[in-house]
């Protein structure tokens, strides 16, 4: 943003989540949408390794309800250069 525009805002700098905080928040948010822990873990890992944006977890979680959906959705959400391979409901490799 330009300096004149930025001067109209109150800027607050926040520390980035740790992985553990990110995972905990993802579990909490996705459990509200009735998404099981294994799916939430795969989503959290995929998002942490790409954007680190908790809103992406919610977007992906609203589309994927089980692990068989996740590989397709994550690959298309982040684009073909960031392919994901899901090995089980609890572990993913990138």
Secondary structure, 3 states (H helix, E strand, C coil): CCHHHHCCCCCCCCCCCCHHHHHHHHHHHHHHCCCCHHHHHHHHHHHHCCCCCHHHHHHHHHHCCCHHHHHHHHHHHHCHHHCCEECCCCCEEC
